[in-house]
Amino acid sequence: MRLVIAAALTLALPTGLFAAGEESSSPSKPKCENGQVYDKKTKTCVDANNHRLDTDSRYQTVRSLAYDGQYENAQIVLATMPQNDDRTLTYLGFTNRKMGNRDAAMDFYGRALAVNPGNILARSYMGQGFVDDGDITAAFAQLRAIRDHGGSGSWAEASLRTAISSGRTYNY
């Protein structure tokens, strides 16, 4: 009976769950140096301006660095990316806001929204900047715009709504 229960529990566990101290059979990707990006094709760290890197790999690196609080390192990678792309502008806004450069951040968010008014992430981060400034009216305007652009129920909407109600913004 114990064998049957143990087998059932083993089969019910999601893959990727391991006991403390166990390692998965798949290798983890290396931690790249400043200004480098993990290249999935070569499974190595390469310079962010490497012409063979795809844009999405760069954005994934920027996102990881920014959410880890490594804003300067994220900006090194952002400097290698298309400067008029709304995603680049959004992350330039985010990193500048987190580094205390409020005016630059709001400029980048505004530029991102000029390129793509439906960029709900830029709206959420801009709204959180307004919350940080105590401008709840402007934050509500961004929340309405997120909803108007189909962002109801998204992380962008939920995080801004929570920031407005709590007065606390997110580091990611």
N, CA, C and O of each residue as an XYZ file, in Angstrom:
688
protein
N       0.822     -1.188      0.000
C       0.000      0.000      0.000
C       0.872      1.260      0.000
O       0.599      2.208     -0.737
N       1.929      1.267      0.835
C       2.810      2.429      0.874
C       3.463      2.670     -0.481
O       3.646      3.816     -0.892
N       3.809      1.601     -1.166
C       4.435      1.720     -2.474
C       3.479      2.378     -3.467
O       3.903      3.204     -4.275
N       2.213      2.027     -3.416
C       1.207      2.603     -4.311
C       1.047      4.091     -4.016
O       0.988      4.895     -4.946
N       0.976      4.473     -2.751
C       0.831      5.883     -2.360
C       2.070      6.668     -2.793
O       1.953      7.764     -3.341
N       3.242      6.112     -2.548
C       4.481      6.790     -2.935
C       4.532      6.986     -4.448
O       4.928      8.050     -4.926
N       4.136      5.969     -5.195
C       4.136      6.079     -6.655
C       3.144      7.129     -7.113
O       3.436      7.905     -8.023
N       1.971      7.164     -6.492
C       0.954      8.153     -6.863
C       1.437      9.566     -6.570
O       1.229     10.477     -7.372
N       2.077      9.747     -5.427
C       2.589     11.071     -5.085
C       3.691     11.499     -6.045
O       3.764     12.664     -6.435
N       4.531     10.571     -6.416
C       5.613     10.881     -7.350
C       5.049     11.309     -8.690
O       5.523     12.280     -9.279
N       4.051     10.603     -9.176
C       3.447     10.953    -10.458
C       2.688     12.268    -10.395
O       2.565     12.960    -11.406
N       2.178     12.622     -9.222
C       1.391     13.839     -9.084
C       2.254     15.092     -8.984
O       1.762     16.201     -9.190
N       3.562     14.921     -8.662
C       4.423     16.092     -8.524
C       4.703     16.701     -9.883
O       4.970     15.977    -10.842
N       4.647     18.037     -9.981
C       4.990     18.663    -11.245
C       6.458     18.444    -11.564
O       7.294     18.368    -10.663
N       6.768     18.344    -12.848
C       8.165     18.183    -13.217
C       8.913     19.441    -12.868
O       8.351     20.536    -12.888
N      10.182     19.289    -12.548
C      10.993     20.446    -12.179
C      11.063     20.657    -10.679
O      11.836     21.496    -10.216
N      10.269     19.911     -9.897
C      10.349     20.039     -8.444
C      11.368     19.041     -7.932
O      11.314     17.857     -8.264
N      12.284     19.517     -7.133
C      13.318     18.655     -6.589
C      13.426     18.899     -5.101
O      13.117     19.986     -4.612
N      13.862     17.893     -4.394
C      14.083     18.037     -2.956
C      15.252     18.983     -2.735
O      16.063     19.209     -3.633
N      15.330     19.529     -1.536
C      16.416     20.457     -1.214
C      17.755     19.790     -1.473
O      17.992     18.667     -1.029
N      18.626     20.481     -2.188
C      19.947     19.964     -2.467
C      20.047     19.207     -3.772
O      21.154     19.022     -4.277
N      18.929     18.756     -4.346
C      18.981     18.058     -5.613
C      19.066     19.067     -6.747
O      18.601     20.200     -6.618
N      19.645     18.663     -7.828
C      19.764     19.520     -8.989
C      19.019     18.889    -10.148
O      18.896     17.667    -10.235
N      18.529     19.730    -11.030
C      17.883     19.203    -12.225
C      18.958     18.696    -13.175
O      20.139     19.004    -13.013
N      18.543     17.924    -14.159
C      19.502     17.408    -15.123
C      19.849     18.443    -16.186
O      20.824     18.264    -16.916
N      19.070     19.527    -16.291
C      19.379     20.550    -17.284
C      20.276     21.610    -16.652
O      20.018     22.063    -15.537
N      21.338     22.008    -17.374
C      22.262     22.997    -16.812
C      21.611     24.378    -16.760
O      20.787     24.717    -17.610
N      21.982     25.159    -15.772
C      21.453     26.517    -15.681
C      22.333     27.428    -16.519
O      23.509     27.142    -16.741
N      21.752     28.524    -16.980
C      22.549     29.423    -17.810
C      23.493     30.217    -16.923
O      23.184     30.490    -15.763
N      24.645     30.587    -17.469
C      25.645     31.297    -16.666
C      25.224     32.737    -16.389
O      24.407     33.308    -17.111
N      25.790     33.313    -15.341
C      25.571     34.728    -15.037
C      26.549     35.508    -15.903
O      27.763     35.314    -15.827
N      26.007     36.380    -16.715
C      26.846     37.129    -17.655
C      27.422     38.371    -16.996
O      26.844     38.914    -16.054
N      28.559     38.812    -17.497
C      29.214     40.027    -17.023
C      28.438     41.252    -17.498
O      27.561     41.152    -18.356
N      28.773     42.411    -16.925
C      28.138     43.661    -17.333
C      28.295     43.870    -18.831
O      29.376     43.690    -19.390
N      27.197     44.254    -19.468
C      27.227     44.516    -20.896
C      27.168     43.269    -21.757
O      27.354     43.342    -22.971
N      26.909     42.115    -21.135
C      26.802     40.883    -21.888
C      25.393     40.317    -21.784
O      24.648     40.611    -20.849
N      25.052     39.500    -22.766
C      23.735     38.886    -22.880
C      23.937     37.390    -23.098
O      24.866     36.983    -23.795
N      23.077     36.577    -22.509
C      23.137     35.139    -22.728
C      22.564     34.821    -24.105
O      21.426     35.177    -24.414
N      23.355     34.157    -24.917
C      22.939     33.763    -26.260
C      22.484     32.313    -26.207
O      23.288     31.412    -25.966
N      21.190     32.086    -26.431
C      20.630     30.738    -26.354
C      21.222     29.799    -27.409
O      21.354     28.598    -27.176
N      21.575     30.352    -28.561
C      22.100     29.508    -29.643
C      23.469     28.934    -29.294
O      23.717     27.743    -29.488
N      24.358     29.784    -28.780
C      25.706     29.312    -28.456
C      25.843     28.890    -27.007
O      26.855     28.309    -26.614
N      24.814     29.184    -26.209
C      24.804     28.865    -24.775
C      25.995     29.484    -24.051
O      26.592     28.879    -23.161
N      26.326     30.725    -24.466
C      27.427     31.464    -23.847
C      27.006     32.921    -23.668
O      26.000     33.362    -24.222
N      27.781     33.648    -22.896
C      27.574     35.080    -22.744
C      28.344     35.790    -23.857
O      29.509     35.485    -24.110
N      27.683     36.735    -24.513
C      28.313     37.500    -25.590
C      28.057     38.980    -25.342
O      27.156     39.342    -24.585
N      28.845     39.831    -25.978
C      28.634     41.268    -25.840
C      27.245     41.635    -26.323
O      26.753     41.077    -27.304
N      26.613     42.575    -25.632
C      25.240     42.964    -25.954
C      25.109     43.507    -27.366
O      24.033     43.422    -27.958
N      26.168     44.057    -27.914
C      26.077     44.609    -29.268
C      26.433     43.580    -30.345
O      26.591     43.947    -31.509
N      26.560     42.316    -29.985
C      26.844     41.255    -30.941
C      25.736     41.215    -31.989
O      24.561     41.089    -31.646
N      26.102     41.319    -33.245
C      25.114     41.403    -34.326
C      24.286     40.134    -34.491
O      23.233     40.175    -35.127
N      24.725     39.029    -33.947
C      23.972     37.777    -34.078
C      22.865     37.628    -33.032
O      22.024     36.737    -33.146
N      22.859     38.484    -32.024
C      21.831     38.380    -30.977
C      20.490     38.878    -31.502
O      20.419     39.871    -32.227
N      19.445     38.179    -31.129
C      18.121     38.665    -31.500
C      17.635     39.665    -30.448
O      18.065     39.638    -29.295
N      16.754     40.521    -30.866
C      16.259     41.598    -30.000
C      15.580     41.050    -28.758
O      15.749     41.605    -27.672
N      14.818     39.974    -28.891
C      14.116     39.424    -27.727
C      15.084     38.951    -26.648
O      14.793     39.099    -25.461
N      16.230     38.383    -27.032
C      17.233     37.985    -26.035
C      17.744     39.201    -25.276
O      17.942     39.152    -24.062
N      17.952     40.277    -25.995
C      18.398     41.514    -25.334
C      17.329     42.011    -24.364
O      17.644     42.386    -23.235
N      16.068     42.016    -24.798
C      14.998     42.484    -23.907
C      14.868     41.601    -22.667
O      14.626     42.107    -21.571
N      15.024     40.293    -22.829
C      14.956     39.399    -21.666
C      16.064     39.723    -20.673
O      15.844     39.705    -19.462
N      17.243     40.015    -21.183
C      18.363     40.375    -20.313
C      18.089     41.695    -19.610
O      18.307     41.817    -18.405
N      17.612     42.680    -20.358
C      17.292     43.985    -19.764
C      16.264     43.817    -18.657
O      16.411     44.374    -17.569
N      15.242     43.059    -18.936
C      14.174     42.850    -17.948
C      14.734     42.193    -16.681
O      14.436     42.626    -15.568
N      15.536     41.158    -16.856
C      16.126     40.475    -15.699
C      17.011     41.412    -14.892
O      16.925     41.450    -13.664
N      17.859     42.166    -15.580
C      18.747     43.103    -14.880
C      17.951     44.185    -14.160
O      18.224     44.493    -13.000
N      16.973     44.757    -14.843
C      16.189     45.838    -14.241
C      15.410     45.333    -13.032
O      15.374     45.995    -11.994
N      14.795     44.178    -13.159
C      14.009     43.644    -12.056
C      14.878     43.185    -10.898
O      14.402     43.023     -9.775
N      16.179     42.974    -11.190
C      17.135     42.595    -10.151
C      17.780     43.829     -9.510
O      18.634     43.705     -8.632
N      17.367     45.016     -9.955
C      17.916     46.248     -9.396
C      19.240     46.671    -10.008
O      19.888     47.585     -9.498
N      19.652     46.030    -11.080
C      20.903     46.363    -11.752
C      20.622     47.336    -12.904
O      20.787     47.000    -14.077
N      20.200     48.531    -12.543
C      19.701     49.505    -13.516
C      20.793     49.985    -14.468
O      20.547     50.118    -15.667
N      21.987     50.244    -13.957
C      23.078     50.698    -14.830
C      23.440     49.623    -15.841
O      23.671     49.918    -17.013
N      23.489     48.374    -15.386
C      23.801     47.271    -16.299
C      22.704     47.103    -17.344
O      22.990     46.818    -18.507
N      21.462     47.276    -16.938
C      20.361     47.210    -17.900
C      20.506     48.313    -18.946
O      20.230     48.092    -20.126
N      20.936     49.489    -18.520
C      21.099     50.592    -19.466
C      22.242     50.340    -20.450
O      22.192     50.823    -21.581
N      23.269     49.594    -20.039
C      24.349     49.231    -20.964
C      23.782     48.414    -22.123
O      24.110     48.658    -23.285
N      22.938     47.451    -21.800
C      22.321     46.627    -22.841
C      21.324     47.454    -23.648
O      21.261     47.321    -24.870
N      20.548     48.303    -22.982
C      19.578     49.149    -23.688
C      20.251     50.047    -24.719
O      19.653     50.361    -25.748
N      21.481     50.460    -24.458
C      22.198     51.331    -25.392
C      22.490     50.632    -26.711
O      22.774     51.299    -27.706
N      22.426     49.303    -26.741
C      22.697     48.549    -27.968
C      21.428     48.262    -28.759
O      21.481     47.608    -29.801
N      20.294     48.743    -28.273
C      19.003     48.379    -28.851
C      18.398     49.535    -29.638
O      18.849     50.673    -29.510
N      17.388     49.257    -30.446
C      16.748     50.323    -31.228
C      16.209     51.423    -30.299
O      15.354     51.160    -29.453
N      16.705     52.631    -30.459
C      16.414     53.704    -29.510
C      15.018     54.308    -29.654
O      14.571     55.036    -28.767
N      14.329     54.023    -30.745
C      12.970     54.539    -30.904
C      11.912     53.455    -30.739
O      10.739     53.683    -31.035
N      12.314     52.286    -30.271
C      11.374     51.198    -30.007
C      10.684     51.474    -28.677
O      11.337     51.857    -27.706
N       9.381     51.283    -28.628
C       8.651     51.613    -27.397
C       9.064     50.743    -26.212
O       8.973     51.183    -25.065
N       9.518     49.515    -26.472
C       9.982     48.681    -25.357
C      11.289     49.220    -24.789
O      11.466     49.263    -23.572
N      12.199     49.629    -25.658
C      13.448     50.232    -25.200
C      13.151     51.470    -24.382
O      13.701     51.651    -23.296
N      12.287     52.319    -24.899
C      11.940     53.566    -24.210
C      11.270     53.287    -22.863
O      11.506     54.001    -21.888
N      10.436     52.251    -22.811
C       9.778     51.880    -21.550
C      10.806     51.492    -20.494
O      10.736     51.954    -19.355
N      11.762     50.643    -20.871
C      12.774     50.211    -19.902
C      13.766     51.319    -19.571
O      14.300     51.358    -18.463
N      14.020     52.216    -20.515
C      14.828     53.389    -20.176
C      14.090     54.234    -19.143
O      14.704     54.775    -18.223
N      12.781     54.346    -19.296
C      11.983     55.061    -18.300
C      12.027     54.381    -16.950
O      12.244     55.029    -15.927
N      11.819     53.067    -16.946
C      11.817     52.312    -15.694
C      13.151     52.445    -14.969
O      13.187     52.759    -13.780
N      14.254     52.204    -15.690
C      15.565     52.244    -15.031
C      15.895     53.651    -14.544
O      16.464     53.816    -13.465
N      15.547     54.649    -15.319
C      15.797     56.022    -14.875
C      14.958     56.366    -13.651
O      15.449     57.016    -12.728
N      13.700     55.938    -13.632
C      12.845     56.225    -12.472
C      13.411     55.573    -11.223
O      13.446     56.189    -10.158
N      13.850     54.341    -11.347
C      14.391     53.623    -10.192
C      15.734     54.197     -9.741
O      16.123     54.030     -8.585
N      16.441     54.872    -10.647
C      17.709     55.504    -10.293
C      17.501     56.936     -9.796
O      18.468     57.644     -9.514
N      16.241     57.360     -9.689
C      15.938     58.683     -9.165
C      15.900     59.791    -10.201
O      15.817     60.965     -9.841
N      15.957     59.444    -11.473
C      15.906     60.437    -12.545
C      14.472     60.581    -13.049
O      14.148     60.153    -14.157
N      13.628     61.181    -12.234
C      12.204     61.245    -12.500
C      11.869     61.935    -13.815
O      11.050     61.428    -14.581
N      12.486     63.081    -14.093
C      12.163     63.820    -15.309
C      12.548     63.029    -16.559
O      11.783     62.976    -17.522
N      13.719     62.423    -16.544
C      14.139     61.597    -17.682
C      13.182     60.422    -17.853
O      12.804     60.086    -18.976
N      12.789     59.794    -16.742
C      11.875     58.652    -16.803
C      10.557     59.046    -17.459
O      10.072     58.355    -18.355
N       9.986     60.146    -17.015
C       8.700     60.566    -17.573
C       8.829     60.918    -19.053
O       7.902     60.697    -19.832
N       9.982     61.468    -19.437
C      10.223     61.753    -20.851
C      10.255     60.455    -21.655
O       9.644     60.370    -22.721
N      10.964     59.445    -21.150
C      11.033     58.166    -21.861
C       9.655     57.507    -21.949
O       9.287     56.984    -23.001
N       8.891     57.528    -20.855
C       7.545     56.947    -20.907
C       6.689     57.680    -21.939
O       5.969     57.049    -22.712
N       6.769     59.004    -21.951
C       6.001     59.792    -22.913
C       6.386     59.456    -24.349
O       5.526     59.360    -25.226
N       7.681     59.279    -24.581
C       8.145     58.916    -25.920
C       7.679     57.508    -26.299
O       7.312     57.265    -27.448
N       7.693     56.584    -25.340
C       7.210     55.220    -25.608
C       5.737     55.253    -25.997
O       5.314     54.554    -26.918
N       4.963     56.068    -25.293
C       3.523     56.153    -25.573
C       3.239     56.893    -26.873
O       2.215     56.642    -27.509
N       4.121     57.796    -27.280
C       3.966     58.455    -28.576
C       4.165     57.442    -29.710
O       3.494     57.515    -30.739
N       5.090     56.500    -29.511
C       5.330     55.452    -30.501
C       4.192     54.437    -30.482
O       3.723     53.998    -31.532
N       3.751     54.067    -29.275
C       2.722     53.032    -29.123
C       1.793     53.396    -27.968
O       2.078     53.057    -26.820
N       0.679     54.086    -28.257
C      -0.252     54.479    -27.192
C      -0.842     53.296    -26.421
O      -1.337     53.470    -25.307
N      -0.793     52.098    -27.003
C      -1.314     50.905    -26.345
C      -0.293     50.177    -25.490
O      -0.548     49.054    -25.054
N       0.846     50.782    -25.242
C       1.882     50.154    -24.417
C       1.453     50.274    -22.948
O       1.753     51.259    -22.274
N       0.751     49.255    -22.481
C       0.187     49.320    -21.132
C       1.257     49.208    -20.046
O       1.048     49.675    -18.926
N       2.394     48.598    -20.361
C       3.471     48.525    -19.377
C       4.047     49.918    -19.136
O       4.289     50.301    -17.991
N       4.270     50.678    -20.214
C       4.752     52.055    -20.064
C       3.743     52.877    -19.264
O       4.128     53.692    -18.426
N       2.465     52.665    -19.520
C       1.425     53.393    -18.774
C       1.438     53.026    -17.293
O       1.274     53.890    -16.431
N       1.632     51.743    -17.002
C       1.671     51.308    -15.608
C       2.865     51.909    -14.885
O       2.728     52.428    -13.777
N       4.037     51.841    -15.510
C       5.232     52.405    -14.886
C       5.129     53.918    -14.749
O       5.549     54.484    -13.740
N       4.568     54.573    -15.765
C       4.385     56.020    -15.677
C       3.413     56.340    -14.533
O       3.655     57.255    -13.746
N       2.323     55.586    -14.449
C       1.360     55.782    -13.371
C       1.981     55.569    -12.006
O       1.669     56.291    -11.059
N       2.863     54.574    -11.898
C       3.546     54.343    -10.627
C       4.483     55.501    -10.293
O       4.670     55.846     -9.126
N       5.067     56.093    -11.328
C       5.867     57.305    -11.113
C       5.007     58.440    -10.566
O       5.433     59.195     -9.692
N       3.798     58.545    -11.090
C       2.873     59.562    -10.570
C       2.500     59.276     -9.124
O       2.372     60.199     -8.319
N       2.324     57.996     -8.788
C       2.039     57.632     -7.395
C       3.206     58.053     -6.508
O       3.002     58.627     -5.439
N       4.429     57.767     -6.952
C       5.613     58.179     -6.187
C       5.628     59.687     -5.950
O       6.063     60.157     -4.899
N       5.141     60.446     -6.950
C       5.099     61.912     -6.858
C       3.896     62.425     -6.059
O       3.811     63.615     -5.757
N       2.971     61.524     -5.720
C       1.757     61.933     -5.013
C       0.668     62.461     -5.938
O      -0.320     63.019     -5.462
N       0.825     62.297     -7.246
C      -0.160     62.770     -8.219
C      -1.114     61.631     -8.578
O      -0.993     61.003     -9.629
N      -2.053     61.387     -7.686
C      -2.972     60.265     -7.847
C      -3.925     60.491     -9.016
O      -4.333     59.529     -9.666
N      -4.283     61.724     -9.293
C      -5.163     62.024    -10.426
C      -4.514     61.571    -11.733
O      -5.164     60.935    -12.563
N      -3.231     61.900    -11.917
C      -2.519     61.486    -13.131
C      -2.360     59.968    -13.161
O      -2.430     59.367    -14.232
N      -2.149     59.343    -12.016
C      -2.021     57.880    -11.953
C      -3.339     57.233    -12.377
O      -3.339     56.255    -13.125
N      -4.468     57.777    -11.899
C      -5.787     57.258    -12.294
C      -6.005     57.398    -13.798
O      -6.607     56.524    -14.421
N      -5.521     58.485    -14.380
C      -5.660     58.676    -15.829
C      -4.939     57.559    -16.578
O      -5.450     57.055    -17.578
N      -3.757     57.167    -16.103
C      -3.032     56.061    -16.734
C      -3.753     54.735    -16.521
O      -3.770     53.885    -17.411
N      -4.349     54.555    -15.339
C      -5.106     53.330    -15.075
C      -6.288     53.221    -16.034
O      -6.549     52.146    -16.576
N      -7.002     54.323    -16.246
C      -8.121     54.322    -17.206
C      -7.617     54.023    -18.615
O      -8.251     53.271    -19.356
N      -6.487     54.603    -18.984
C      -5.936     54.377    -20.324
C      -5.522     52.913    -20.505
O      -5.695     52.349    -21.586
N      -4.981     52.300    -19.458
C      -4.637     50.872    -19.523
C      -5.885     50.066    -19.821
O      -5.870     49.194    -20.689
N      -6.955     50.347    -19.118
C      -8.219     49.630    -19.329
C      -8.775     49.912    -20.712
O      -9.290     49.006    -21.368
N      -8.677     51.166    -21.169
C      -9.167     51.532    -22.498
C      -8.407     50.817    -23.614
O      -8.952     50.592    -24.694
N      -7.157     50.462    -23.353
C      -6.343     49.763    -24.340
C      -6.374     48.248    -24.147
O      -5.493     47.543    -24.640
N      -7.368     47.749    -23.441
C      -7.548     46.307    -23.304
C      -6.721     45.655    -22.218
O      -6.546     44.437    -22.221
N      -6.208     46.448    -21.286
C      -5.339     45.903    -20.247
C      -6.031     45.502    -18.958
O      -5.360     45.235    -17.962
N      -7.344     45.454    -18.951
C      -8.049     45.021    -17.731
C      -7.645     43.596    -17.389
O      -7.638     42.714    -18.248
N      -7.309     43.382    -16.125
C      -6.913     42.057    -15.666
C      -5.445     41.739    -15.877
O      -4.985     40.668    -15.483
N      -4.703     42.643    -16.488
C      -3.278     42.405    -16.742
C      -2.451     42.771    -15.518
O      -2.937     43.409    -14.585
N      -1.181     42.349    -15.543
C      -0.270     42.745    -14.474
C      -0.128     44.257    -14.447
O      -0.074     44.852    -13.371
N      -0.068     44.886    -15.612
C       0.086     46.337    -15.684
C      -1.058     47.041    -14.951
O      -0.830     47.994    -14.206
N      -2.261     46.578    -15.159
C      -3.417     47.184    -14.495
C      -3.399     46.883    -12.995
O      -3.588     47.787    -12.181
N      -3.178     45.641    -12.632
C      -3.208     45.244    -11.215
C      -2.124     45.951    -10.411
O      -2.379     46.393     -9.291
N      -0.928     46.062    -10.960
C       0.158     46.684    -10.209
C      -0.086     48.180    -10.015
O       0.210     48.721     -8.950
N      -0.621     48.847    -11.030
C      -0.912     50.270    -10.876
C      -2.086     50.478     -9.920
O      -2.057     51.382     -9.084
N      -3.103     49.654    -10.042
C      -4.254     49.759     -9.130
C      -3.809     49.577     -7.685
O      -4.245     50.316     -6.802
N      -2.942     48.596     -7.438
C      -2.421     48.348     -6.096
C      -1.558     49.511     -5.625
O      -1.643     49.919     -4.466
N      -0.730     50.045     -6.515
C       0.116     51.189     -6.150
C      -0.740     52.392     -5.760
O      -0.428     53.092     -4.796
N      -1.809     52.631     -6.502
C      -2.699     53.756     -6.191
C      -3.341     53.561     -4.824
O      -3.409     54.495     -4.025
N      -3.810     52.351     -4.557
C      -4.521     52.102     -3.293
C      -3.587     52.012     -2.084
O      -3.986     52.341     -0.967
N      -2.347     51.569     -2.303
C      -1.436     51.360     -1.170
C      -0.390     52.464     -1.033
O       0.172     52.674      0.041
N      -0.138     53.168     -2.145
C       0.922     54.174     -2.132
C       2.299     53.576     -2.328
O       3.295     54.298     -2.283
N       2.378     52.260     -2.546
C       3.660     51.574     -2.753
C       3.764     51.116     -4.205
O       2.841     50.521     -4.761
N       4.910     51.411     -4.795
C       5.125     50.990     -6.179
C       6.015     49.764     -6.212
O       6.569     49.352     -5.193
N       6.145     49.193     -7.388
C       6.877     47.947     -7.559
C       8.268     48.179     -8.093
O       8.516     49.154     -8.803
N       9.179     47.285     -7.754
C      10.554     47.335     -8.280
C      10.696     46.468     -9.504
O      11.812     46.272     -9.986
N       9.614     45.946    -10.019
C       9.658     45.119    -11.232
C       8.507     45.460    -12.105
O       8.354     44.880    -13.180
